[in-house]
Amino acid sequence: MISFERCADFAGLAANELAFCSAPSSVPRSLYASYLLHIGRGAAVVRDMIVSDMRLSRELGAAKQASDLAVVLRAFLSDHPEGRLVRVSDAHENGPLDAPRAAASREASGDVNA
């Protein structure tokens, strides 16, 4: 299982955006299963759904829900590494890109060997 710090990095989150709970819950398992129903849309889409829901939960003050979603995100990115953000050489200028966009960016620039 990846660390929460790596999870934040792979999802394009600041480390302080991950909320943590002290008591384990059975909720993350059912949440994880519900997100996997959308895996046909792509791992990056599912990752973005989880991150969006986690941020919304935090904004609404639902710390327990946000914490459960952090656990779901960590498990998802461990099980589906293709959903992780990939940093390309120009990440400092453009920010992180997911793998398909990174490949398209390389092709557009003519750098197909990168």
C-alpha positions, 0 to 999 in steps of 0.5 A: 500500500502506498503512503498517504504522502505518495497518494497525495502526490499521485492525485495532485493534492496538497498533503494537508488536503488529506483528512485522517480519521482515528477509528477504522470504518467499514465505509471505505470498502463500500465506497471503493466498490461504488467507485469501481463501478465507473472504472470503465470510464478510466482510472484517471476519471475515477481518481478525479471523482474521488478527489472531487468528492473528498474536496467537497466533503472537506468544504462541507465540514464532513471530516469523517466522509473526507477521511473515508475518501482519503482511505478509498483514494489510497487503496484505489491508487495502490490497486490502479497505478494507471490512475496516478498523475504522471509528472513530465519534464515541464511539470514545474510550468504546467503542473501535473498531467495524467498519463494520457495527457502527458503522452498527447503532450509529448506527441504534439511536441514531436518528442515521441521517445520520451 
